[in-house]
């Protein structure tokens, strides 16, 4: 049993690394499927560049949008900000909101960057895109010291329909692939360097020590897990209470529930202060001495906007 707990603790501590590794495997598999099943370079000057660039950047854009869409931190930050813009500047800290958004955006960029790196290291999409460029500088780079036929057949090189000799075609393909892989490695190196600088800057500007920061992260994770458990439990109890009142045709029993202002306060952006040893907005709220225990009023549903008005 102790060995099982040790293994479980190891996987829990390394869940971020395991998650990124799994994401990398999915990215590699997805890129291979795109390359082998759906990608067919048209091999003409008019469509190669747009077609190759679409397959290279399109999935990256979709992954970025999905990363932002499924980010709970993003929706926690921006929910209701159109009705109350001051939610973006809790306690007058507007820069903190921007910093959190940049953190969310950088996290959402992980999957798109992985896709670009894998696609460029493979080189299939880049070969198609670059071969369709009509820019003289690009054509001169690839067809330098070659016959005029190279310029005419450059767009057909990614396919087997080129009239160039096998050696000339292979030479051009190797040039395309080399450039693509160089770009891929440049993105990997730049991403790693930016990630290192960002981590160093964040830790350097931290208001707490490394051990306290580690405790803070652990606390936030545990609070989220407990919140999900408590929310599911209370939602189940509230649903049972309402259904029991409906089917038994009697008044519902009193049910303690936080009011609207309490929900707003614990949903706000948390900013750490040395003068207050609070690790979340929930802890700051529950330790207040002037808490408002007024129960929630019965909500009235606004059908037009789909929100509850009180």
Secondary structure as GFF3:
##gff-version 3
##sequence-region A 1 310
A	DSSP	alpha_helix	2	13	.	.	.	ID=ss1
A	DSSP	alpha_helix	15	33	.	.	.	ID=ss2
A	DSSP	pi_helix	34	38	.	.	.	ID=ss3
A	DSSP	alpha_helix	48	69	.	.	.	ID=ss4
A	DSSP	alpha_helix	72	78	.	.	.	ID=ss5
A	DSSP	three_ten_helix	85	92	.	.	.	ID=ss6
A	DSSP	alpha_helix	94	122	.	.	.	ID=ss7
A	DSSP	alpha_helix	124	131	.	.	.	ID=ss8
A	DSSP	alpha_helix	136	142	.	.	.	ID=ss9
A	DSSP	alpha_helix	148	153	.	.	.	ID=ss10
A	DSSP	three_ten_helix	154	156	.	.	.	ID=ss11
A	DSSP	alpha_helix	166	204	.	.	.	ID=ss12
A	DSSP	alpha_helix	210	248	.	.	.	ID=ss13
A	DSSP	alpha_helix	260	266	.	.	.	ID=ss14
A	DSSP	alpha_helix	281	286	.	.	.	ID=ss15
A	DSSP	beta_strand	300	302	.	.	.	ID=ss16
A	DSSP	beta_strand	307	309	.	.	.	ID=ss17
###
